[in-house]
Amino acid sequence: MGIIKEHPPVQLFAAITFNERVDLKEVFAHLQNLCGAIEERSALFDFDAFTDYYESEMGSGLEKLFITFKELIHPETLPDIKRQTNQIELEISKSKQRCVNIDPGYLTVSKVVLATTKDYAHRLYLGKGIYGDLHLVYQKKSFRIQPWTYPDYRQPLAIEFFNRLRETYRDKLEHGK
């Protein structure tokens, strides 16, 4: 019989995809009210270079970035955070059309998990209508893609960002920062 123990806190992040009608400062303000201080952000990149998934809903010319939050969270809070980021998306909508997509997730030393409302074979139900998508796995000194990893998470910018974030997370766990 295994010994039941509490999961250590995890590093919360959000992936933000947006069109030109979005004021990123407004998005950041909403997210800081929900999740606390933003700690790091990736470089902006051209989301359209990877997929046209949101084009019919949000238009073309979409950009994306990743942000992290200073405070670690308990992983079981991810469904509530995802539900609240969906509300933020609705609040920021223009003319009843979504112009930002906010995908929260968390990182541990071994994996990157995304929150989603969509079920699929590799996604586990977390509760409250939210699934966890095991998106990247840490092996051989780097995060590795999975067959289902989204195209924009396969790029070097994303892999390097999550590898750096893993080191920051490990420091937080070791030194309580």
N, C-alpha and C positions, 0 to 999 in steps of 0.2 A: 504494500500500500504506500502510495506517495504521501508526502507531507504537504498539506495545503498551506500556502503562504501568500501573502499579499503581493500583487504585482508592483514593481517599483514605478514611480511616476514616469511619464513619457514626455517627449518634446513635441509640443503642438506646433503645427505650421498651417499655412493656408496657401493654396494656389489660386490666384486671381486672374481671370480672363475677362477682358473688358474692351468696349469699343470707345470711339472718340468722344462720345457724349458723357462719359463718366468722369467725375472729379475724384481722382484717387485719394485726395485728402479727406473727402467725405467717407469713402470706403474705409480708409485707415481709422478714422475717428470712430466709426461704428464698431470696427473690429477691436479697437483698444477698449471701448466700453464693455465689450463682451469678454475679451480674452486677456486684457492687460497690455502692458507696454510691448511694442514691437521691438524686437532685438536686432534682427538682420533682414535684409532683403536682397534678392538676386538681381542681376541685371534684367532689364526688360528684354523680351524677345518677341519675334513675329510668330504668333500662334498659327496664322494662316499657312505658314510654311510647312506645318505638320499635318493639318487636317482642316476640313471645311465643316466639321461637326456642328458648330453653332451658327453657321452662316445664314441659314433660313430664318433663324430666330433673332440673331443679334447683328447681322450684316457682315461685311468683310472688313479687312483692315484691323483685325483683332490683335491685341497685344496681351502678354501674360508675364507674370512674375510670381516668385515664391516669397513669402515672408514667414518669419518665425517670431515667437513670443518669448519673453524673458522667463516667465514662470512655467515650471513643469506642471502637468496635470495628471489626474488619475485617468487611465484609459477608458474607464466605464462612463466618463462624461462626454465622450465623443458624439454619441447620438444626440444629446441635447444641444451641443455646439452646432452640429450640422443642421438641425431643425431651426436654430436661431439664425444661422447664416442664410438659410433659405428665406427667412423673413426679411433680412437686410436686403437681399436681392430684390424682393418685392417693393420695399420702401424706396429703393434707388431707381426703380423702373421709370422710364420716360414714356408717357402716352400708353401706359399699360403694356409696354414692351420691355422685356428684360434687356439690360445693357451691361450687366456684370454677372459673372458666374464665380462663386466663391466655394472652393472645395477644401474643407479642412481635412487634416489628417494628422497622424502622429508618427514619430520615429522612435525606435529603440536601437540598441546596439546591433540587433540582428535583422531589423525589417523596417519598411515604410508601409503604413496602412492608410488608405484613403477611405473617407466616409462617402457613401453613395446611397441613393434611394432605390437603385436598381439591383435586383437579384440576378445572380449568375452562378455557374458551377463552382467557381473559385472564391466566391464571396460568402462570408458567414454572417448570419443575422445577429445584430448587436442589440436589438430592441428598438421600440418606438418608431418602427418603419425604416430603420437605417441598417445598412449592411457594411461590413468592413472588407475592403479589397486589399489583399496582400499584394502590393504592387512591385516592391523591390525587396530583394533578399541580400543580406551582407554575406559574401563568401570570398575567400582568397583576396582579402584586403581592399574590397570595393563592393559597392552595391551593384547587383546584377539584375538585369531585366528578366521578366517572365514572358511566356508566350502572349499574355494578355496585356502587358504593359503598354500604356498609351504612347503614341509616337513622340510626343513632346517630353516625356519622361525618359526616353531612350537616348536623348542627345547628351553630349558631354557636359553642357552647362548644368543640366539637372543632376547628372550623376556626381559631378564635382561638388555641386551645392550640397547634396545630401551626404556625401563623404565628409565635407567640412563640418556640417551640422552634427554628424555623429560624434566627431571629436569634441565639439563644444558641449554636446549632451553628456559625454563621458566625464568631462571636467566637472560639469554641474553635479553629476551623481557622486563623484569622488570628493569634491570640495564643498558641496552644498551651496553652490553659487546660485 
